[in-house]
Amino acid sequence: MSGIKVDVHKTSDKYAYLDDEEIKHGILDFSDSGISKFSFFIPSIHCSSCIWLLENLKTMDEGILFSSVNFTKKEVFITFSDSKTSIRRIAELLESIHYIPEIRLDKTEDNTESKTGKDLIIKIGIAGFSFMNIMLYNFPEYLPGGDLLESFMEQFLGLMSFILVLPVVFYCSNDYFLSAIKNLKKGIINIDLPIALGITTLFLQSSWMIFFGSGIGYMDSLTGLVFFLLIGKWYQSKTYQALSFERTYKSFFPVAVTRIIKGLETVAPLKDLKVGDIIVIKNQELIPADSTLIKGTGNIDYSFVTGESFPVIKNEGNHVFAGGRQIGSRIEMQVEKEVDQSKLTLLWNQYNANSDRKEGLETIINKVSRYFTIIILAIATLAAIAWLIMDASKAVFAFTAVLIIACPCALALTIPFTFGGTMRWFGRSGFYLKKANVVEGLSKIDTIVFDKTGTITLSAEMNASWVGDPMSEQELSMIRSITRHSAHPISRALTLNIKESEPYEIENFQELPGLGISAFIKDIKINLGSEKFVTGKDIEKDSSASRVYININNINKGYFNIHNRYREGMDEVISRLGEKFELHLLSGDNDSERERLLPLFLDNSHLNFNQSPGQKLEYIKNLKQQGKMVLMIGDGLNDAGALNESDVGISIADDIFQFSPACDAILESTSFSSLYKLISFSKKSMNVVYVSFGISFLYNVVGIGFAVGGSLSPVIAAILMPLSSVSVVSFATLSISFLVRKAKFHKL
């Protein structure tokens, strides 16, 4: 595929309107720092070959950075570099390989109507009409003595069959031919090529027999083949829609946001956010919807969307796309577009931040599908040659039947529908996965690493007690004004424990992960955080609580003792996980809880305290170097690096539903007790995948065996091909539903 090139000079004016800035703005989902993202509806997506080709568009245009396909919705999502390509060029590229985009400029209104469905119904009608009539013309051939039909009548019926087959071959089948031809021009062999060859073979052979007087031909088989192929395409589409595991923002990440209503701050779920609402974005929090900055200075980090780690400065009045994170003091924004959580997910997924992860089954299946067509063409050719030697009358049927019956779709669709069904049921149980392949990753883990604060502890129920010099109400108010800018669990605990008052204006806010916060209020410098960060000392103390030290204008005032409360059922969950997995703990707090946690983690060397974010990251790397498959469970703030480095990263969602895009999944805090069941279920999902593979493999082996043996007609092959995919997909989906009910997740 690396040799595929597109001649960018051969363009037309068909897509010239896509160069218009206003139209581009309506199509783009994201555009900043030279990186843009958008999606196209592609009606002609119908098989695994389509998925493979569209997800490898970057080999045809170096400006395309990433592309992914939503099979059930027939959409392709594309990330590209503004300096190297454009929406127009990409549209022209898609048309050149016969994946013609249906561009809806009113996409914000979710207008999904398409003429494609009507075209397919018309083609089915024409093919069905021709099939039935040609069967009538061939009726004498089906009866004893059919060979006694007068030659004149035989020629007449053959000619009528030829006339009726023309619209079937040149209109009803045109998508198969156009797709095969356009892809061949690019050096690509796709799954439509065998079908086009089969149709061509039957048509040429039958035409020869009709016009040169050697028989009436196989026009009934040809029209029946096309008719059932089209029926199969329609049936597959309807079945996949019915089994669709598509997630909407209402059933995905449980992210919430702080909203200002009549001057009061309240926490609201994203589904309740409306255009015009004023929202607050704190340090390290995500921007959930396209908005306008109305207060403060934005320092927007789009690294999880674009891969670029340099924050973008935004001033009041500037437009800010969804998907970025604010780095620095809190800002206020006015929502321009309603939240589209699935769009946020796609933005994050299209940048593969952890590209060095091990190759999964999905990648292997894609490689198999890539060479599947070549293998089938070889088998069909050998079968035809063999039958030409033994019985030439069966050569055409054997050649065509092999081309039609063999299909990699069932194999390739097993993973999306098995894992997709698993994701749907996980979501209903409060466990939200960003990508389907996370299920496979979960099934392979042997080591689990926990963060402490906000992960196995309840951040919303921490109590704070003051130890040190008495502080005035003004000083406490200043501390609260600073902590309210942070989303860290301990900052939230201080905000909740200090009496609410009129907040001060904050300047030069800086939050250093694992250390603390520094800010100015009316030229007064305030530092709060770890002892080393605030006082410059690091003295071991016997403490039963975590500590937050306070320094105001270079005077050490004392510290807050933060008393943790562990999640309900934590002991049982960790003990059960410890029976099957190696457990570790990484915490940025002191080791005051070591004795409490040692009975659960068993090995003292697996309990690590006073860990900075960098040390957590190195710890995960070290485990992976030992050959461990690591699951990291954290709160998503100071753990971003470790979550991203682990084979699977899970962020615990609590209270304000804080979430880091570095993770692979989110677990609602109320579902923490189901953690063992959820991880175990991933292994059951893999078993369903393996059984589905067996069914698909058996179908292809048996089907090709009958086709090669000359005992399978192309018409029957056309019926069996879509049924194989539907049966495997149905088996996978229904098996997952059965296993879920048997597992009895607590929310179902």
C-alpha positions, 0 to 999 in steps of 0.5 A, spaced: 500 500 500 505 504 501 506 505 493 499 508 492 499 515 489 494 520 487 494 524 482 492 531 485 492 535 478 486 531 475 481 535 479 474 537 477 470 543 480 465 538 483 468 539 490 470 546 489 465 549 494 469 545 499 474 551 499 469 556 501 471 558 508 464 558 511 462 551 508 469 548 511 467 551 518 460 548 517 463 541 516 469 541 520 469 538 527 475 541 529 481 546 527 487 548 530 494 548 530 494 546 523 490 540 524 483 539 522 478 533 523 471 532 520 467 526 518 463 524 511 457 519 510 459 514 505 453 510 502 458 505 499 461 502 505 458 495 505 464 490 507 471 489 511 474 491 505 471 498 505 473 499 512 481 496 511 481 501 505 478 507 508 482 506 514 489 506 510 487 513 506 494 516 509 497 511 504 494 515 498 495 522 501 500 524 506 496 530 508 491 525 512 494 523 519 488 518 521 482 515 518 477 511 522 470 508 520 463 507 523 461 501 519 454 501 522 453 509 520 457 508 514 461 514 516 469 515 515 472 520 520 479 523 518 484 527 521 489 531 516 494 537 516 492 543 513 498 545 510 499 538 506 491 537 504 484 539 504 477 537 505 476 538 497 482 534 495 480 528 500 473 528 497 476 528 490 480 522 493 474 518 496 471 519 489 477 516 485 476 510 489 469 510 488 467 511 496 463 517 493 462 522 500 454 524 501 456 531 504 450 534 508 452 541 509 446 541 514 449 536 518 448 540 525 441 538 524 443 531 523 439 530 517 441 523 515 436 521 509 440 519 503 438 517 496 442 511 497 437 506 500 432 508 495 437 507 489 438 500 492 431 498 493 430 500 485 436 496 483 433 490 487 426 491 484 429 491 477 434 485 478 428 481 481 423 483 475 429 480 470 430 474 474 423 472 474 422 473 467 428 470 465 426 464 469 420 463 465 424 464 459 428 458 461 423 454 464 423 449 458 430 448 460 428 445 467 423 440 465 425 433 461 425 434 454 427 441 454 433 440 449 427 438 444 425 446 444 425 448 437 432 452 435 428 458 433 424 459 440 431 457 443 434 463 440 428 468 441 428 466 449 435 467 449 435 474 446 429 476 450 434 474 456 440 477 454 435 484 453 433 483 460 440 482 463 443 488 460 440 493 466 442 488 471 449 487 469 450 495 467 446 498 472 444 494 478 451 491 478 455 498 477 457 499 484 461 492 484 464 494 477 466 501 479 469 499 485 473 494 482 476 498 477 477 504 481 481 500 486 485 496 481 487 503 478 490 505 485 493 498 485 488 495 490 485 489 490 478 489 494 473 484 495 468 487 490 473 484 484 471 477 485 464 479 485 465 483 479 469 477 475 464 472 477 458 477 474 463 478 468 464 471 467 457 468 467 455 474 462 460 473 457 459 465 457 452 466 456 452 471 451 457 467 447 452 461 448 446 465 446 449 468 439 453 462 437 447 457 438 450 453 443 445 454 448 440 459 452 446 460 457 446 462 464 442 468 464 437 466 470 443 464 474 446 471 473 440 475 474 439 471 480 446 472 483 445 479 482 438 479 485 440 475 492 447 479 492 443 486 493 438 483 497 444 481 502 446 488 502 440 490 504 439 485 509 446 486 512 445 493 513 438 492 516 441 487 521 447 491 523 443 497 524 438 493 529 444 490 532 448 497 532 452 498 539 452 506 537 453 510 543 451 517 544 453 522 549 447 520 554 450 513 555 457 515 554 462 518 559 459 521 565 462 527 565 459 533 568 461 541 568 460 547 573 455 551 570 453 558 572 446 560 573 444 567 576 451 567 579 451 561 583 455 555 581 452 548 580 455 541 577 450 539 571 451 533 567 453 534 560 446 532 557 443 538 560 448 543 557 444 548 552 447 553 547 448 560 551 450 557 558 455 559 562 460 554 564 467 554 568 473 550 566 478 549 571 485 547 571 486 541 567 479 540 566 476 539 559 472 543 554 466 539 553 463 543 547 465 549 542 464 555 546 467 562 546 471 565 552 468 570 556 472 571 562 480 569 563 485 567 559 485 560 556 491 556 555 488 550 551 492 544 551 490 540 545 495 534 545 490 529 546 486 531 539 492 533 535 498 530 538 502 537 539 504 539 546 504 546 546 498 550 549 494 555 545 493 562 548 486 564 547 483 571 549 476 573 551 472 573 545 476 567 542 472 561 539 475 555 542 473 548 540 471 542 544 476 537 546 482 541 549 484 542 556 485 548 560 492 549 563 492 554 568 487 558 572 479 557 571 476 561 565 468 562 564 466 560 557 459 561 553 457 554 550 456 555 542 454 548 540 450 543 544 455 537 547 456 531 542 460 526 547 461 521 541 464 527 537 469 528 543 470 521 543 472 521 536 477 527 537 481 523 542 481 517 539 483 519 532 490 521 536 493 515 537 497 517 543 500 510 545 502 507 538 507 502 541 502 498 544 502 491 542 498 488 536 491 486 537 487 481 534 483 487 530 490 488 526 491 481 525 484 480 522 485 486 517 492 484 515 488 477 513 483 480 510 488 484 505 490 478 502 484 474 502 481 476 495 488 474 492 487 467 495 480 467 493 482 469 486 487 463 486 483 458 488 477 460 483 482 460 477 485 453 479 478 450 480 476 453 473 482 450 470 481 443 473 474 443 471 476 445 464 480 439 464 475 434 467 468 437 465 468 444 462 460 444 463 462 446 470 468 450 470 464 457 469 459 455 475 465 453 480 469 459 478 463 463 479 461 460 486 468 460 489 468 468 488 461 469 491 461 464 497 468 466 500 467 472 504 472 475 509 466 480 512 464 475 517 471 474 520 472 481 520 466 483 523 466 479 529 471 483 533 467 490 532 460 487 534 463 482 540 467 488 543 461 493 541 456 489 544 461 488 550 462 496 550 454 497 550 453 493 556 459 495 560 456 502 559 450 500 562 453 498 568 457 504 569 464 502 565 465 506 559 470 504 554 473 509 549 475 504 544 473 497 542 480 494 542 480 496 550 476 489 551 482 485 548 487 489 552 483 488 559 483 480 557 490 480 557 492 484 563 496 480 569 498 486 573 494 492 576 496 498 579 492 503 583 493 510 585 490 512 592 487 519 592 481 519 589 481 512 586 480 508 592 479 513 597 472 518 596 475 525 594 468 528 596 468 526 603 475 528 605 475 532 612 480 537 613 483 540 620 488 545 621 494 545 624 499 551 625 498 558 626 491 561 627 489 564 620 484 569 619 478 569 615 481 573 609 487 568 609 482 562 609 478 566 603 484 567 599 486 559 600 479 557 598 479 562 592 485 558 589 483 551 591 477 552 587 481 553 580 483 546 581 480 540 580 484 535 584 481 531 589 485 534 595 483 541 592 476 540 592 476 537 599 479 544 601 474 548 597 468 544 601 471 544 608 473 552 608 467 557 609 464 560 602 466 567 601 466 572 595 472 569 591 478 573 590 481 575 583 487 570 582 493 572 578 499 567 575 496 561 577 500 555 577 499 548 579 505 543 579 502 536 578 504 532 584 507 538 588 502 543 589 499 550 587 502 557 587 498 563 585 498 571 587 492 575 590 493 582 590 501 581 590 500 576 596 504 570 594 501 563 596 504 556 596 500 550 598 501 543 597 507 538 599 512 539 605 518 540 600 514 544 595 512 549 600 517 549 606 523 546 602 524 541 607 522 533 607 522 531 614 519 524 615 513 524 620 508 519 623 502 522 621 495 518 620 493 523 614 495 527 608 498 534 609 497 540 605 502 545 607 500 553 607 505 559 605 503 566 605 508 571 603 514 567 605 511 565 612 510 558 613 503 558 616 502 550 618 498 545 614 491 542 613 491 534 615 486 531 610 483 525 613 481 519 607 475 515 607 476 509 603 470 507 598 465 502 600 467 495 599 474 496 597 477 491 601 473 485 598 474 488 591 482 488 592 482 482 595 478 478 590 483 482 584 489 479 588 487 472 587 488 473 580 492 479 579 499 482 581 497 488 585 501 495 586 499 501 589 502 508 587 500 514 591 503 521 591 501 522 599 505 520 605 505 513 607 501 514 613 496 509 610 501 503 609 499 499 615 492 499 613 493 497 606 499 492 607 494 486 608 490 487 601 497 488 597 501 483 601 508 485 598 510 491 602 515 493 596 508 494 592 506 499 596 509 506 594 508 513 597 510 520 595 510 518 588 511 524 583 507 523 576 514 522 573 516 516 578 509 513 577 510 513 569 517 510 570 514 505 575 509 503 569 515 502 564 519 498 569 513 493 570 512 493 562 519 491 561 519 485 566 513 483 561 507 485 565 501 487 562 499 492 566 492 495 568 493 502 571 487 505 575 487 512 577 483 519 578 486 522 571 489 528 574 496 526 576 496 520 573 495 522 566 502 519 564 502 513 567 495 511 565 497 513 558 503 508 558 499 502 561 497 497 557 490 499 559 488 505 563 482 506 567 480 513 570 475 513 576 469 518 575 467 521 582 463 527 584 464 532 578 466 526 574 473 528 573 476 525 567 482 525 563 483 523 556 489 519 557 485 514 559 482 508 555 476 507 560 472 511 565 469 507 571 463 510 575 465 510 582 458 507 584 461 501 580 467 500 583 465 494 587 463 491 580 471 492 578 472 484 578 466 482 574 468 487 569 475 485 568 473 478 568 467 479 563 473 481 558 476 474 558 469 471 556 468 476 550 474 474 548 472 467 548 466 469 544 471 472 539 474 465 538 468 461 537 465 466 532 472 466 528 471 458 528 464 459 525 467 464 520 473 459 518 468 453 518 463 457 513 469 459 508 472 452 508 466 448 507 463 453 502 469 453 498 470 446 498 463 445 495 464 451 490 470 448 488 467 441 487 462 444 482 456 442 487 454 449 488 451 454 484 452 461 484 445 463 486 446 459 492 453 462 493 450 469 493 444 467 498 449 464 503 455 470 503 451 475 506 447 470 511 454 468 513 456 475 516 449 476 519 449 469 522 456 470 525 454 477 527 448 475 531 451 469 534 456 474 537 451 479 539 446 474 542 452 471 546 454 477 549 447 479 551 446 472 554 453 472 558 451 479 561 445 477 564 448 471 567 454 475 570 448 480 573 452 486 573 449 490 579 446 496 575 443 491 570 
